Amino acid sequence: MYITALDCYDVGVEANGSKDYYHVILWMLEALDRLRAEEKHTVSEASILDYLAFAAYNVMMVLITPT
């Protein structure tokens, strides 16, 4: 069984729903790598980058917000 970029994207979207931004980043990066290797794209690069940017922003906010 082959995991597509869309499969990785879907897992990342689920992680986003749980506010698990660290894993969103990992899954979206994997989706991006797989997307670039696919002949027929299963998800848009823009969609992946949108979630990736949002997750990166949220991770950075956690790191720079004083406790």
N, C-alpha and C positions, 0 to 999 in steps of 0.2 A: 504494500500500500504506500502510496506517495502522498506526502503532505504538501499542499499547494500554498502559495502566498495567501490565498483567501482563508485557508484553514488557520494559518498563523495569525492573520488579521482578526479573525473571529475570536480566537482565544484572547488576543490583546484587548478586544472590545469588552469581553467578559471581565477581564482584570480591571479595566477602566470602570466598569459598573460597580466593582467592589472597592474602588479607590486605591487599588494596588498599583500605583504608578511605576514602581520599580519594574514589575513584571510586564506592564504595558510597554515600557521602553524595550525590554528584551524581546518580546514577541513582535513588536513592530519593526525592530531592526532585522529580525529573522525574516519577517514578511517582505521587507525591502530587498534583502539578499535573494530570496527565492523569486520575487517578482522579476528581478533583473535577469534571472536565469530562465524564465519561462518564455516560450515562443508565443503562446497565446495568454495574455494577461488575464488573471482571474479577479483582480481588484485594481483600483486605480492608485497610482503612486501618490496622488494628492490626498486621497483618503488616509493612506498610511501616514504620510507626513503630518497631516492634521492631528491625528491622535498622538503621534510622536512628539510634536511640539507642545501640545497640551500637557502631556505627562512630564516632559522635561521641565516645563515651567513649574508644575506642582512639586516636583522633587526639589528644585532649586529653592522654592519658597519655604519648604520644610528646613532646608539646610541653612538659610540665611535668617530665618525668623528667630529672634531671641526667645528663650523660654523663661 
